[in-house]
Amino acid sequence: MIAGLPRLHAVTDDRVIAQGGLAPRAAAMAGAAGPALAVHLRSRALEGGAMLALARELSRVLAPHGSWLVINGRADVARAAGARAVASGRNGLSAADIRRAAPGLLVMRSVHDEAEIRRADGDALIAGAIYETASHPDAQAGRRANGQTDLIKTAAATGRPVIAIGGMTPERVPEVLGAGAFGVAAIRALWDAPDTGAAARAFTGALPQDETVAVMINGAARRARSGISLAGLLGDLGLDARAVVVEHNRRIVRRDALDAASVSEGDAIELVHFVGGG
């Protein structure tokens, strides 16, 4: 299993982006779900510069909560924005090409049928649409109205974590988990909610609760993955250890000791950023 992979994935589209206020809505979800959340920036309309600007804005509000940023299709934007993963569709870049363009990032592959599952080359799979959804009004809608959990079972048989997408609601989470899904992704059920934070809480309440510990980071209450190292925590927060001084329970931790220092319940962590000059 992929360490730290979030179980709840909030996927955008151009309709959601056009509504405006994307970052505040994402921040509310991140505040509710923390490391259990990944926000996928997906757009067919945005050009590179505009997409990067929005990606950086999302990264800024997600990082303090340990939530992931995932970029759809644009490995260059993902690398520049400090995203954790790139999601690629059926006509998108191969995993090998993504890794060359953005070394170290997770590759998530969207799959829609058994043939695509067999060809999929990513680290994790996004399988759907599982249920009927306004985003996919096609010939299979009738079958999807009752769910096509066999797609999840086939994808899960590859041994890779599967994120189920399409018509997801908190009430449907137990069924897709029972079919082998690791987590779920949603568009309308999250972004169209009057309170996106409450919507995220409803989903995370239905999903398995990965073990976390309560910590204080720069005076704010946060949750971190149980047993994570300080180096791993910085990674979850999207921070470069070379540009941060870490104080752990009132003791400065040397950079070469960050991997060995683990985070425990109730720890107080102060992170001081610095910028080098010429």
N, C-alpha and C positions, 0 to 999 in steps of 0.2 A: 504494500500500500504506500501511496505517496505521502510523505510526512507533511502534516499540516494542511492537506487539501481540504478546503471548505466544503461543507455539505449543502449550503444554500447559495445559489447562483442567480443574481439579478441581472437579466440580459436586457440591454436597450435595443431599440430600433429607431429609425428616423422620426417616427411619430412621437415617441417618448422624448427624444432629444428636442424636437420642435416645440414641445410644451414649455421648455425653459426650466430653470431652477433645478437642473440635474444634480449638481453638487450638493445642495442642501438636502434634497431627497435621499441621495446616497448616504450622506452623513447621518441622517436619522436612522437608516437601516444599519449602518456600521455601529452606531451607538447601541443599538438593540442586540445585534448579533455578534459583534466583535470578530474574532478569528474564524467564526463559522460562516462568514459571508465573503463571497467574491462578486464583484461588479464587473460585468462584461460590457465594454464599450464597442458597440457594433453599429456601423453606419455605411450605407451605400452612397450617401450624398456628400459627406464631409470630405474635403480635400486634405492632403497631408498636414499642412500647417494648422488648419482649424481643428483637425482631429487631435493633433499633439497638444494644442493648447487646452482642449477639453480633458484630455487624458491626464495632463499635469494637474489640472484643477481637481479631478477626481482623486488622484494619488495623494494630494495634499490633505484631503478630508478623510480618506480611508486609512492612511498609514498610522495615525495615532491609535486606532482601534485594532490594529493587526489584521484588518480586512484586506483581501487581495484585489488587485486590479488586473483584469484580463483584457487583452485587445484582440479584436476579431480581425484576422487577415493581414494586419500590418505589423510585421516583425520589426520594421524600423521604428515605428511609433512606440511599440512595446518596449524596445530597448531604451529609447530616449526618455520615456516617461517613467522608467523604473517599474514596469509591470512585472507580475510574477509568472504570467503565462500568455501564450498566443493561442487563440482558437482559430481553426482553419476548416473551411467547408469543403464540399465535394470537388469544387474546381479551384481550391486554394493551393497555396504552396505546400510542398511535401515537408514532412517533419525534418528531413535532412537539410533542406534549404532554410527552414526556419532556424534550425540550430546554428547554421553557418552565419546567418544574419543577426541572431540574438542568442549568443552562447549562454548556456545555463538556465534558459527559461523552459518551463514546462510547455509541452505541446498537447493541446486538446483537439480532438478530431470529431467533427459532427458526422453522424451516421444516421441513415434513414431506412436501410433495409439490410438484409443478410449479405448481399454482395458487397455493399460498402463496408460492412463490418469486417469481412474477410480481407479487404484491401487496406483497411485503416492502419496507419503507421504512427499514430500518436501515443503519448504516455497515458492519456485518459480519454474516454469516449463520452460524447454528448449525444444521447440517443432519443430520437423522436421524429414526428410528434406522436406522443403516446395516446393522448386523448384528443378529441375534436377541439379545435381552437380557431379563433378568428384569424390568426396569422397563417393558417394553412387550410383554407377552404377548398379542398380538392376531392378527387374521386374516392379517396379512402376515408372521408369524413365520417360516414356511417359506421365503419368498423372502429374508428378512433373514438367515437362517442362512447363505446363500451370498453375502450382501452385496448392497446395492443402490447400487453406486457411480455409477449413472447419475444419482442424485439429487445427488451431489457435482458431477458434470460440469455439470448444468443450473444449479446454484447458482453454480458458478465462472464460468459464461458471463456472469453479470451484471457481472463485473469486480470484485466485492467479495471480500474474504478470507472463506474458508469454513472453519469449524471442524466437523469430522465427529464425531458422537456416536452411541453405541449399540453395545455389544459391543466397544469398543476395547481392544486389547492392543498391546504393543510389536511383536508379530509382524505385526499387521495394518497398522501405520503405512505401510510402503512402498506397499501397495495403494491406500490412500486418498490418499496424496500423489500417486501416479501418476494418480489420477482428477481431481486439481486442488485437493485440500484444502491449506490453509495450515497447519493444525494439527489437533489432536484433543482431545476432551473425554472424560472418564471419570468414573464414580462408583465402582462396586465395585472395579475394578482398582486404584484408588488408595486409597480410604478403607478398604476391607476388608483391605488388605495388612497383614501383621504388622509391617512396617517401611515406613511411608509414604514416608520419604526414599529408601529403596532402590527402591521402586516408581516414584517420580518420576524417579530416575536412569535406570531402564530405559527409560522413555518418552523422556526427553530424548536418550538415546543413540541412539535410532532416528529422532529428528527432525532436521531440518537445524540445524546449529549457527550461529546468527547471530553475527557477529563481536563479541566483547567484549574488554575489557582488564581486567587485574588491578589493583586499586587498594586502598589502605588507607583505611577510613573510620572515624574515631575509634578507630584502633588495631586494627580488625578487617579481615581480608581479605575483599574483596567483588569482584564483577565488575560492570562497567558497560558500557553499549553503546559500541562504538567510535565516536569522533568526537563524542560527546554533549557539550553545553555544561554548565557548572556549573548553569545554570538548569534545563536538562533533567534533570540528575541529581537535583536537588531534587524535580522533578515526579515522577520515577520512584520516589522514596522517599516520596512523599506528603507532602512538607513545603512549607510556605508560606515563600517567600523573605523575606517581611516579618518573619518571626519567627525567623530563623536568621542567625547570623554565620558566614560561611564563610572558613576559612583554607585556602588552596591552596598546598601545598608551602612552608609557613611564611610565607606572605604573606596578609594579610587582603584579601579581594576585595570591592570596593564593590558594593552591590546593583545599580547601573546597569551594572556590568561583567560580571555573571554570564552574560549571553547570549553575550558575546564570548570568554569563557574556556573553552577546550575541555579535556576530560579525556583523559589519555594513560596508557599502560602505566606502572605503578609509582608513580603520583601518590599523595601523602599528603594526605588531606582531613580537616579537623577541622570538625565542625558543632556550634555552640553555640546552644542554644535559649534564648530569653528570653521572659518574659511581662510584658506591660505592666500597669501599675497605675494606679489613679485617685488 
